[in-house]
Amino acid sequence: MATPGHAVSLEAQIDEWRSFLRRRQAIHAVDVTELEDHLREQVAVLTDAGLATDEAFLVAVKRMGALDEISREFAREHSDRLWKQLVVAPSEPGGREAIVPTDAIVAFALAVAAAALVKVPALFGLDLDGDAGFYGRNASLFVLPLLTGYFAWKRQLDRRTVLWLAAAFAAAAVFANVYPFAPEGERSVARAYEKAFGIARDLIYVEDQYLWSELVAQGIHDALERSPALRVIVVVPRYPDADGALSGPPSRFGQLRAVRLLQRAAPGRVGIFDLENEEGTPIYVHAKICIVDDTWFTCGSDNFNRRSWTCDSELTCAVVDTTGTDARRLARDLRLEVWSEHLGLTRESLAALDPPAALDLWTRTAAALDAWYAGGCQGARPAGQIRAHRTEPLSRFQALWAEPMYRLIYDPDGRPHRLRRSAEF
């Protein structure tokens, strides 16, 4: 009879053997239980025949190895044990060598099927040269379903799982073809800004998360050159959302270019600001609003950068007030509401300001807060949340690697190639 110590050792070894089987995705839990019952029966028979518990376990695993290739893999993985000597032996006929050719045949058949599948659209008059868009949208559907089928066969997935996978690929095919991408992209958001900036005369107010790239700033730049009375006020975050040693420089590169373009176009007519709360903690600006001449404004998901205007999926609402000048309320009320919060003043005191006086007020409010900090925060804190925004400059080395990362990864140009050397959308 086995001693209690032997029983503990046996249970520990069976538990480890069971854990190994459960890690094999091709084996279901019910099969593991059945194999374990068979193993325990073998151990019981051998111990009744007079073998010690450890010896009976090893011999039982040896016999399981002859019955099931998985036990052989278990022995190979634990090569530091006696099982390697007892279990790892030349494979019997019908073992691994018999499986490999089957795998190769199935893989080859699926590869041939993928090649044939590419030709199927030609039966319906779709030519690879003339219908490149169709083939581009569906390229993955010629290969991935067959690749998925191979793994489903290898892992012996149940029928329900296979049906769910097939349904997913069918849905992907429908969306790719019933709702295709615009042939040259969709840039209506960018064109809306282009039109609004093209008729701006008095004031452009922007709150945005980024303000990147000369391309995006070009419309405002052109408006400043065309309209000498135009004033521009922009509110952005003090720091980029990702401002690490590697993530910060590419973000700042894009903003430095945009800000420099605007300030060079109209010194004294452009104000760039950021926000902080009463405790001095910077407020991260995630808003995306733009107000032009208290007549036109936008609110949505788009940011002022190339990625948002030419690559990403965005949704923005543009509202234009076509009523008489005295009746225009929506864009103006929005501006006054936001300014009242940022400047710490009442809407009534801000309503009568013309754009030059408004920009002067913003500049003086930010300067007063800067002076309060410079003086050691003596006395009452000046009203308002705004600070003059100063984008941290880049060193020459940072600019060397930040520019390609910015242009290729952070803020790529999604316009057609024929437009990329212009400022058009």
N, C-alpha and C positions, 0 to 999 in steps of 0.2 A: 504493500500500500504506500502511496506517495505521502511524504511528510508535508506539514503545513508550509514549510519553506519552499518545497518543490511546487506546491499548488500556487503560491504567490508568483513564483518565477514563471510558471506556465501561463498564468493569466496575463502577466506583463508582456510576454512574448506574443500571445494571441492578440492582445490589444494593439501592439505595434504592427503586427501583420494585417489586422483589420484596418488600421489607419492608412496603411499603404494602399490597400485595395480601394478604399473610398476616395483616394486622391486620383484614381484612374477614372476619367470622365466617361469612358465607354461602359463602365460597370454600374448598374443601378444598385440602390441600397438593398433591395430584396435579394439580388444575386449575391451580394456580399454576405448577407445573413445565411443564405443557403450554403455557400462555400465554407463559412465558419462552422456550421453544423456538421458538414462533411469532415472537416478537419478534426473537430472534437471527437467524432465517432472513431476516426482512425487512431487518435491518441488513446482513447479508451480501450480499443481492441488491443493495441500494442502494450499498454500497461498491464492489462489482464494476462497477456502472454508472458509477463515477467520483466519487461523493459522498465528502466527508470523513466520518470516523467520527462526529463530533458531529452533523453534518447528517443523516447516515443514521439515527442514533438518534432525532432529533427527528421526522423524517418517519415513521419506523416507529411511534413513539408516536401520531402523528397518525392513522395508519391503524388502529392498535389502538383508538383512541378511536372511530372509526367502527364498529368491530366490537364493542366492549365498553364499556358505559357506565362501568365501573369505572375505566378509564384516564382518562376525562373527569373523574371525581371527583378522581383523583390530580392532574391538572393544575390543577383549581380550588384544591385544598389548597395547592399550591406556586405561588401566584399571582405570586411575585417572579421567576419564571423565564420563559424564552422559550417554554416549553410553553403558557403561558396564551394567547399570541398564535397558536400553531400548532394547539392542540388544542381550547380552549374556543370552541365555535361554537354557533349555534342548534341545538337538539336535532333530530335527524332524526325522521321519523315512526316510531312504534314505540318511541321512547325513553322518557324519564321521564314525559312527558305521558300515554303510553299505560299506564304502570304505576300512576299515582296513582288513576285510576278503579277499577282492580282492587282496590287496597288498600281504598278506601272501600267498595266493594261487599262485600268479605269482612268488614270490621269491622262493617258494618251488619247483615249476615246473622248474625254471631255475637251481636250485641246482641239481635236478635230471638229467637235461640235461647235466650239467657239468660232473657229475659222469659217465654218459653214453658216453660222448665225449671222456673221457680218454680211454675207451675200444675200440673205433673205430679203432685205429692203429692195434690192435690185429687181426682184420679182414684181414689185409694185411700182416700178418706174423711178425709184429713188437712186440717183447716181452719186458716187462718192465725190466726184468733181463738182457736179452741179448742185448738190444738196449737202455741202460740207457742214452747214449749221445743224442739220438733223443728226449727222454722224457724230458731231462734237457733243451734242446734248446727250446722246445715247451710248457713247463709247463705253462707259462703265457697265452699262446693262448688257453688253455683249460678252462680258467676262465674269463679272462678280457673281451672277446667279449660278454659273457653272462651278466657280470656285467654292461657293457656299455649298453647292450640292455635293462636292467632293468631301468636304469636312463633315457634312451631315451624314454621308455614307460611312465615313471612317468612324465617327463617334456614335453611330447607330441611334440617331435622334428619333424620337417618337413621331408619329404621324401628325399630331397636333402642332408640334413645334415646326415641322417642315411646312405645314400649311400657313402658319403665321409668317414664316420667312418669305414664302411665295407671295403672300398678300402684300408684304412690305415692298417687294420689288415691283409688283404690279402697280401699286400706288405711286412709286417713284417714276415709273414709265409714264403714267397718266399726267402727273404734274410737270414732268420735263417736256411733254409734247403738247398738252392742252393749254398749259400756261408757260410758254417759252419766254426766254429773256428777250428784251428788245435787241434788235440786230447790232446796233451801235451804242447800246447803253441808254440809260434814262437820266436826263440831266435837267428836268423841268425846274427843280428847285434852284439850281444855279442860274438858269435863264431868267427866272423871276427876279432874283436879286439884280441881275445884270440890267433888266429893264427899269427897275425901281431906282437904282443908282444913276441910271442914264438921265432921269428927269429930276433928281434931287437938287434943290436950290438953297435951302436954309439950314436943315439939321438932319444928321444921321446919328441915331443912338443905337448902340449895339451892346447886348450882354451875351457873352459867349464863353464856352469852356476852353477854347483854344486860340482862335485868331492866328492861324498858321498860313504861310506861303504867300509869295508875291502874287500868284495867280488869283487867289481869293481876294486879296487886298487891292488888286488892280482896278476893279470897278469903282471902289471908293476913291482911289488915287485919281482916276480920270475925272470923277465928279468934282474933286477938290480943284483940279486944274481948270475945269470948265466954269465953275461957279465961285468967284472970289468971295462971296458972302457966306459960303457953306461952312458950317462948323461940324466937327465929328467928335463924339464922346463915346468911348469904348470902356466897358467893364469886363475884366477877366480875372481868373484866380491868381493869387500871388505866386503860387508854386504849381507846377504841373501835377497831374494826378499821380503819375509815376515819376519820382524824382530821385532815383538812385544813381549810382556812379555810372551805370550803363544806360539806364532808361531816361535820365534827365536831359543830357546834352542833345539828343535828337529832337526832343520836344521843344527845347529852348531855341534850337537852330531855326525851326520853322517860324516861331513867333518873332524872333529877332529880325528875320528878313521882312516879315509883314509890317512890323512897327517901324522899321527904318524906312521902308518905302513910303508910308503915310506921312511920317514926320518930315521927310525931305521934301515931299510935295508941297506941304503947307505948314511951315513952322509957325507956331502960335495959334493955329486953327484946329489942331488935333490934340485931344486929351486922352491919355490911357491911364486907367485907374484900377485898383483892386480894393477889396473890402475887408474889414475886420469888425468884430463885435466890441462891446464896451470894455471887455477884459483884455482886449488887444490880440485875441486869437484870430488868425486869418479865416475868413469865410470862403469856403470853396464855391465858386460860381459854376453852377451846372445849368443855368438858364440858357435858353436859345431864343432870344427875342431881338427883333430889329424894327425900329420905327423910323420912317422917312417923312419929314415935313408934316408930322401930325396927321398924315393922310393915309399912309400905307403902313401896315405892320405885319410881322410874321410871328408865329409861335408854333414850335414843333420839335422834332427830334434832331434836325440837322445842325451840325456845327460849322463854323467858318474854317474849313480846311478842305483840301483836295479830296481826301478819302470820302468825306461825307457828301460832297457835291458831285463826285464822279464814280464812286465805287459802292459805297454802303447802301443798304435799303433804308430809306428815310421817309418820314411823313411829316409834312409841314403845311400849316394853314396860313394863307396870305389873305389879308382883309384890306379892302380899299374903300374909303368913304367917298362916295361921289356926290354927296349933298353939298349945299353951299358952304362957303368958308366959315360963316358964323355958326353953322349947325354941326360942324365936325366935332365929334365927341369921343368916339371909341379909342382911337390911337392916342389922342391927347390925354384922355383920362388915365389910360394905362401908363403913359410916361410920367404924369404927375404923381400917380400913386407910387411908382417905383422910386422916383426922385425924392419924394417926401421921406420915404424910409431910409434911403442912403444918405441924404443930406441932413436929416434931423430937423426939417422945417415943415411948415404946414403947406398943404396944396395951394391954398389961397395966396401965400406969399410967393409961390413959384409960378403961378399962372400968368403973371404979367411980364415975365422975363422974355426978352427976345433971345435968339441963339447966341450972339456974342456975349451978352450979359450972363447967360446961363453957363457957358463954358468958363467965363471968368469966375463965377461963383464956385463952380466945381474945383477950379484950380486953387482958389483962396482957401476953401474948406480943407482940401488935402494939405496945403502948405501950413495951415494953422495946427493941424494934428501932428505934422512932421516936426514943427517948431516946439510943440509941447513935449514930444519925446526927447528932442535934442536938449531941452532945458531940464531934463531929469524928472519930467512928469510933475512939475510944481503947479499947484493950483488945480482948479476944476478942469476936467478933460473937455476939450472943445467938442461941440456937437458934430454928429455925423459919423459915418462908417468908412469914408473913402480915404485912401492913401494913394499918392502918386505911384504908379506901377513902374518898376524898373526890372526888366528881365535880366537875370544874371548872365553876363557875357561868357563866351566860351574861349578857352585857350586855343592856340593854333593847333595843338595836337588833338584836342577834342573836336574841333571843327573838321579836321582831316578825316576822322572816321564817323563823326555824327552825320555829316551830309549824306553819304550814300545810304546809311541806315534810315535816315529821315525820308529820303526820296523813294526808296525801294520798299520799306517795310512800314514805317509809321504813317506816312502820308502819300501813298502812291497816286499817280495820275491815271485815272481810269478812262480818259477820253480816247477816242480813236486816234491812231498814230498820226493821221493827217492834221489833227488839231493841236498836237502837243507842243508845237513850236510857236503857237499863237496864244492870245489871251481870250480866245473864244470858247464857247461851250456848245 
